[in-house]
Amino acid sequence: MSAQTHIVSEERLLDFLYGELPATAAAEISEHVKTCPQCTATLEGYRSTRRVMRQLPPEVDAPPARVTDALLAEARKAAAARAQPGLLDRVYEWLRGGPARFLLTPTFAVAGALALVVGGSYLVLSYAPRGELTRPAATPAPEAAPAFAPAPVALAPAPAGAPVTAVPMPALGSPPETGTYKPGAGFAAEPAMPAAEERERFAVLNKRMKAAVREEPATLDEAKESAARARSELEGKRKAAEMRRLAGGGGDMAASTGLDSSAGVGVGGAVGRDIGGSGSLGVASSASRGSGPASPSAPSGAISLHAFAEQPKPAAEGLESSKLNVDLREKDAEKSVDVVLAAPPRPAPAAAAPPPVPTEVASEEKKPGFFDSFGALFRSPERQSGGQVARGDRPAESPSASPAPPPPPPAAPADASESTSYAAAKQAPSAKNEAASTRAQAEQKQAPAFEPLYARAEAARRAGRLEEAARLYREAYVAAPDHARAPWALAGEIECLAALGRLADADESNAVLNARYPKAAESIGAADRALRMNRAKARVMPDAAQPAAPASIEEQSH
Amino acid sequence: VQTEQPDDTLMRRFREGDAPAFEVLLKRHQRAVFSFIVRMVGDRTRAEDLLQETFLRVIRGAAEWEQKAKFTTWLYTIARNICVDAMRRESFRKADSLDRVAPSDGDPDGAPVGDAMAGAAVGADRAAYNARVRPALEQALQRLPAEQREVFVLREYSGAPFKEIAEMTGVPENTVKSRMRYALEGLRKALEAMGITGDMADDDEVAAAAVRTVGG
């Protein structure tokens, strides 16, 4: 056969040789080979080689048994693991083989990622406390700005020389300190006053508050100046404290840090939001508030824990321990969230204040952190027991050890969020500290009216008397609207109202809070959280928004 | 009953936690895969390790295994990749020259295999023939380039069609056939150099040659 007519390639000959051609094609090749010496020679060469190589057996001797045994043992282990797949494995298997297989395609992966980004951004923007995203959390100046001129309202004036107490406040949206919180049933509240009377008093207070709010700040410049002053003050303290901590005195700071960082809140489920992430803000807020007016010499300036990543946690000299322990049940946090909040040992500020309730958290008072231990290595005994309050140096503040309230601060009223660990920084004279001192003295004038009311509100709240607590918070605010913690008083009132299911009243107070303290990001955020949570609760369980009768609450708590 | 089940069914069962299914698969395929590996790396001890590695990958990859291709295609792909990696990592012992193979088998004169074959005594039986020729064939195979050797072994001994070999090796089918062609050519030359021809390799021809030798 000539080259022109030789149409069979060698690859095709191989197919023919190994029988991989269909019958008709094989017949064609066979006919061709008979008439084509070139293909015949090629094919014969292949066949000859194959004949020789086929002298080798297709398979060698079997591998030794130890290889097989080892493989079987491994297979058994793997099979046992697969027989009980974990949740993730099952989900993965379902995604791979189930109807949602398309979800694993790149297109849907990209779409899913985009949806997550957009959704996450929306959640962050919608759930973050107002002002949180627009101003640094470490700028508490607005709350301390005394630029407003409130209406002179004096309700339940505090006795002169009333002790300044460290009043830790539970997280907003959280139940009272003891007992079991059943989302479906509200808090175990026992109103100290009839609801109608409470509402009436609130109505009066609302009117006064609105009148006060209408009196807007004197001037914008004044407000700005005040904010800048507070900011610089805070920055100076923070730096000084940081330097102390780095120099080995961090133990003081850590010791005086009022909140164990292990505190966490997880509320999700029906609320539709996990506060674990941004929810730490809620804890931080409560910690900030709970730190109480610790240092007698602390100037004003609502140092917030809100940005505890940036600034040292405010001290809580009066706050021995505070921990919010939320047991998030499976699936639905709304169904059963057990909350236990330790009442910190503190001097009883008023007759209404109940004794602190011992809880499991008491044993976790101020666990030594790394800096505690590290700093303790370098601190001299004198320093440890010196002017600064170290851990364990405050037995007198324990109600059990010293029921009588401590003497009032000699120089300046305590501030809720001021840390005693800052005292060393304050001892060094500086312009900033002097300014802070001036501010603190100015605020001291309002403290006698504010502090007792606030303390009573806290006590009532801890005791579960939310109606009374809300009223006292309101009175505290009205008595001293310029006080650094006045926004917190409002926020506390909002929280109590929200927990009682009085969402309309809470909204009203929230409006006041927003209008009066537009820059009190932490307070506003905390109030917002309380409102959101209770609204969600009301949506999911309409009955939960109503305060339950004590009897039923008691039943449920059991 | 289990041994009659197809590979895919057994693999699916193993993926769901049925260890005996894997045992069936192992017994069904380990010897063939082991043969492939031995012929690829030319070292039985090393091949045992590689066989173990191959089936370990099967065990660990069972969760990801999908019935997109034949189980054997997947299995030989794993084995082939492991062999390629092993050959890249290590410098395997090259086959000695055929002139040195014969003495190692006990022939003191060191005659080439072909000569020994041609001069096989009247009483030469099949076992003696195999004992002499098989090492030579193994060595001829080892002299092939790896890419030709794997194609030849897979097609000739494992029985994989060219299309599946293309899947296993990740090259086009025509490339596989080209490599097969080169492998056959290379083997023919190597065998001719050893004095082994297809006629001699054939049982009948060998017998006839033996008869001629005796009669001559």
Boltz contact constraints between the chains, C-beta under 6 A:
constraints:
  - contact:
      token1: [A, 10]
      token2: [B, 181]
      max_distance: 6.0
  - contact:
      token1: [A, 11]
      token2: [B, 174]
      max_distance: 6.0
  - contact:
      token1: [A, 11]
      token2: [B, 177]
      max_distance: 6.0
  - contact:
      token1: [A, 14]
      token2: [B, 177]
      max_distance: 6.0
  - contact:
      token1: [A, 14]
      token2: [B, 180]
      max_distance: 6.0
  - contact:
      token1: [A, 20]
      token2: [B, 161]
      max_distance: 6.0
  - contact:
      token1: [A, 45]
      token2: [B, 188]
      max_distance: 6.0
  - contact:
      token1: [A, 46]
      token2: [B, 184]
      max_distance: 6.0
  - contact:
      token1: [A, 48]
      token2: [B, 198]
      max_distance: 6.0
  - contact:
      token1: [A, 49]
      token2: [B, 184]
      max_distance: 6.0
  - contact:
      token1: [A, 49]
      token2: [B, 187]
      max_distance: 6.0
  - contact:
      token1: [A, 49]
      token2: [B, 188]
      max_distance: 6.0
  - contact:
      token1: [A, 51]
      token2: [B, 198]
      max_distance: 6.0
  - contact:
      token1: [A, 51]
      token2: [B, 201]
      max_distance: 6.0
  - contact:
      token1: [A, 51]
      token2: [B, 202]
      max_distance: 6.0
  - contact:
      token1: [A, 52]
      token2: [B, 191]
      max_distance: 6.0
  - contact:
      token1: [A, 52]
      token2: [B, 196]
      max_distance: 6.0
  - contact:
      token1: [A, 52]
      token2: [B, 198]
      max_distance: 6.0
  - contact:
      token1: [A, 52]
      token2: [B, 201]
      max_distance: 6.0
  - contact:
      token1: [A, 55]
      token2: [B, 133]
      max_distance: 6.0
  - contact:
      token1: [A, 55]
      token2: [B, 137]
      max_distance: 6.0
  - contact:
      token1: [A, 55]
      token2: [B, 201]
      max_distance: 6.0
  - contact:
      token1: [A, 56]
      token2: [B, 134]
      max_distance: 6.0
  - contact:
      token1: [A, 56]
      token2: [B, 137]
      max_distance: 6.0
  - contact:
      token1: [A, 58]
      token2: [B, 157]
      max_distance: 6.0
  - contact:
      token1: [A, 59]
      token2: [B, 31]
      max_distance: 6.0
  - contact:
      token1: [A, 59]
      token2: [B, 32]
      max_distance: 6.0
  - contact:
      token1: [A, 59]
      token2: [B, 35]
      max_distance: 6.0
  - contact:
      token1: [A, 60]
      token2: [B, 35]
      max_distance: 6.0
  - contact:
      token1: [A, 60]
      token2: [B, 38]
      max_distance: 6.0
  - contact:
      token1: [A, 62]
      token2: [B, 31]
      max_distance: 6.0
  - contact:
      token1: [A, 63]
      token2: [B, 34]
      max_distance: 6.0
  - contact:
      token1: [A, 63]
      token2: [B, 48]
      max_distance: 6.0
  - contact:
      token1: [A, 63]
      token2: [B, 51]
      max_distance: 6.0
  - contact:
      token1: [A, 67]
      token2: [B, 48]
      max_distance: 6.0
  - contact:
      token1: [A, 67]
      token2: [B, 52]
      max_distance: 6.0
  - contact:
      token1: [A, 71]
      token2: [B, 26]
      max_distance: 6.0
  - contact:
      token1: [A, 71]
      token2: [B, 55]
      max_distance: 6.0
  - contact:
      token1: [A, 72]
      token2: [B, 23]
      max_distance: 6.0
  - contact:
      token1: [A, 74]
      token2: [B, 59]
      max_distance: 6.0
  - contact:
      token1: [A, 75]
      token2: [B, 19]
      max_distance: 6.0
  - contact:
      token1: [A, 75]
      token2: [B, 22]
      max_distance: 6.0
  - contact:
      token1: [A, 75]
      token2: [B, 59]
      max_distance: 6.0
  - contact:
      token1: [A, 76]
      token2: [B, 19]
      max_distance: 6.0
  - contact:
      token1: [A, 78]
      token2: [B, 59]
      max_distance: 6.0
  - contact:
      token1: [A, 79]
      token2: [B, 17]
      max_distance: 6.0
  - contact:
      token1: [A, 79]
      token2: [B, 19]
      max_distance: 6.0
  - contact:
      token1: [A, 82]
      token2: [B, 17]
      max_distance: 6.0
  - contact:
      token1: [A, 83]
      token2: [B, 17]
      max_distance: 6.0
